[in-house]
Amino acid sequence: MKIQDRLGEALGRYRHGQVLLRQGRGREAIAAHERTLAMLQKGEQDYVRCGAHVRLAQAHLHLGQADAALHHAEEAWSVSQEVRHEQLAGLSHSCRRRAVGTEPPAGFRTTWRQAVSQLARIGFDVEAERVAQRLGGTYEPK
């Protein structure tokens, strides 16, 4: 008898996509994260759904696909607000900013600062420093 664990499989695909992206295998990472999202509905493992959108944004940025990256960063931001996950909110801010390039609309500079603030507040100093550097500033951990 085969036991099906759809939610466990979705989490496994998410983790596999993270590994693929870290290996620089952007297209494969995108495929893994898209499969993750296809397995989950709203309200099911929303942290994983949010994380998959963040990782999709990062993978699309890695491949130079700014429009797709911005789409997934916006989706991640939306879900991060629903689940109140500050790290994912900060990472989605970072992806949104990177997706719009070096000359963002005025509102994105504020979004970028919010990302630094959110990441710093919860102790993700490495990510906060990366975001601050992209803003053209520096970050001093507390």
C-alpha positions as CSV (number, residue, x, y, z in Angstrom):
1,M,0.0,0.0,0.0
2,K,1.4,3.4,-1.0
3,I,1.0,6.3,1.4
4,Q,0.7,9.6,-0.3
5,D,2.1,12.7,1.4
6,R,1.4,15.6,-0.9
7,L,2.4,18.3,1.6
8,G,5.6,16.5,2.5
9,E,6.4,16.1,-1.2
10,A,5.8,19.9,-1.7
11,L,8.2,20.7,1.1
12,G,10.8,18.3,-0.3
13,R,10.5,19.9,-3.8
14,Y,10.8,23.4,-2.2
15,R,14.1,22.3,-0.4
16,H,15.4,20.7,-3.6
17,G,14.7,23.9,-5.5
18,Q,16.7,25.8,-2.9
19,V,19.7,23.5,-3.4
20,L,19.4,23.8,-7.2
21,L,19.5,27.6,-7.0
22,R,22.5,27.5,-4.7
23,Q,24.2,25.4,-7.3
24,G,23.5,28.0,-10.0
25,R,20.9,25.8,-11.8
26,G,18.3,28.5,-12.2
27,R,16.0,26.8,-14.7
28,E,15.9,23.6,-12.7
29,A,15.2,25.6,-9.5
30,I,12.3,27.3,-11.3
31,A,10.8,24.0,-12.3
32,A,11.1,22.6,-8.8
33,H,9.5,25.7,-7.2
34,E,6.7,25.8,-9.8
35,R,5.9,22.2,-9.0
36,T,5.9,23.1,-5.3
37,L,3.3,25.8,-5.9
38,A,1.2,23.6,-8.2
39,M,0.9,21.1,-5.3
40,L,-0.3,23.7,-2.7
41,Q,-3.5,25.7,-2.5
42,K,-4.0,28.9,-0.6
43,G,-4.0,28.1,3.1
44,E,-1.8,25.1,2.8
45,Q,1.7,25.6,4.0
46,D,1.6,29.3,3.3
47,Y,5.1,29.7,4.6
48,V,6.3,27.3,1.9
49,R,4.2,29.0,-0.8
50,C,5.7,32.3,0.2
51,G,9.2,30.9,0.2
52,A,8.7,29.3,-3.2
53,H,7.7,32.7,-4.6
54,V,10.8,34.3,-3.0
55,R,13.0,31.6,-4.5
56,L,11.3,31.9,-7.9
57,A,12.0,35.6,-7.8
58,Q,15.6,34.9,-7.0
59,A,16.0,32.3,-9.7
60,H,14.4,34.6,-12.3
61,L,16.8,37.3,-11.2
62,H,19.7,34.9,-11.6
63,L,18.6,34.3,-15.2
64,G,18.0,38.0,-15.9
65,Q,14.2,37.7,-16.1
66,A,13.2,40.8,-14.2
67,D,9.5,40.8,-15.1
68,A,9.0,37.3,-13.9
69,A,11.1,38.0,-10.8
70,L,9.0,41.1,-10.0
71,H,5.8,39.0,-10.4
72,H,7.0,36.4,-7.9
73,A,8.4,39.0,-5.5
74,E,5.0,40.7,-5.4
75,E,3.3,37.3,-4.8
76,A,5.8,36.6,-2.0
77,W,5.1,40.0,-0.4
78,S,1.4,39.4,-0.5
79,V,1.6,36.0,1.2
80,S,4.3,37.2,3.7
81,Q,1.8,39.8,4.9
82,E,-0.9,37.2,5.3
83,V,1.3,34.9,7.4
84,R,3.2,37.7,9.1
85,H,6.6,36.2,8.3
86,E,9.2,39.0,8.6
87,Q,12.2,37.2,7.0
88,L,10.2,36.3,3.9
89,A,8.8,39.9,3.8
90,G,12.3,41.3,3.9
91,L,13.5,38.9,1.2
92,S,10.5,39.8,-1.0
93,H,11.4,43.5,-0.6
94,S,14.9,42.7,-1.7
95,C,13.7,40.8,-4.7
96,R,11.3,43.5,-5.7
97,R,14.0,46.1,-5.5
98,R,16.4,44.0,-7.6
99,A,13.8,43.3,-10.2
100,V,13.2,47.0,-10.9
101,G,16.9,47.7,-11.5
102,T,19.2,50.4,-10.4
103,E,16.8,53.3,-10.9
104,P,13.6,52.2,-9.1
105,P,10.4,54.2,-8.8
106,A,10.4,56.4,-5.7
107,G,8.4,54.0,-3.6
108,F,10.8,51.2,-4.0
109,R,13.6,53.1,-2.2
110,T,11.3,53.1,0.9
111,T,10.6,49.4,0.3
112,W,14.3,48.7,0.1
113,R,14.9,50.5,3.5
114,Q,12.0,48.5,5.0
115,A,13.7,45.3,3.9
116,V,16.9,46.3,5.7
117,S,14.9,47.2,8.8
118,Q,12.8,44.0,8.9
119,L,15.8,41.8,8.3
120,A,17.8,43.6,11.0
121,R,15.0,43.5,13.5
122,I,14.8,39.8,13.4
123,G,18.6,39.2,13.4
124,F,19.2,38.3,9.8
125,D,22.3,40.6,9.6
126,V,23.9,39.0,6.5
127,E,20.7,39.5,4.4
128,A,20.3,43.0,5.9
129,E,23.8,43.9,4.9
130,R,23.3,42.7,1.3
131,V,20.2,44.7,1.0
132,A,21.9,47.8,2.5
133,Q,24.8,47.5,0.0
134,R,22.4,47.4,-2.9
135,L,20.9,50.6,-1.5
136,G,24.3,52.2,-1.7
137,G,24.7,52.3,2.0
138,T,26.3,50.2,4.8
139,Y,24.7,48.2,7.5
140,E,26.1,48.0,11.1
141,P,24.7,45.0,13.1
142,K,23.6,45.9,16.6
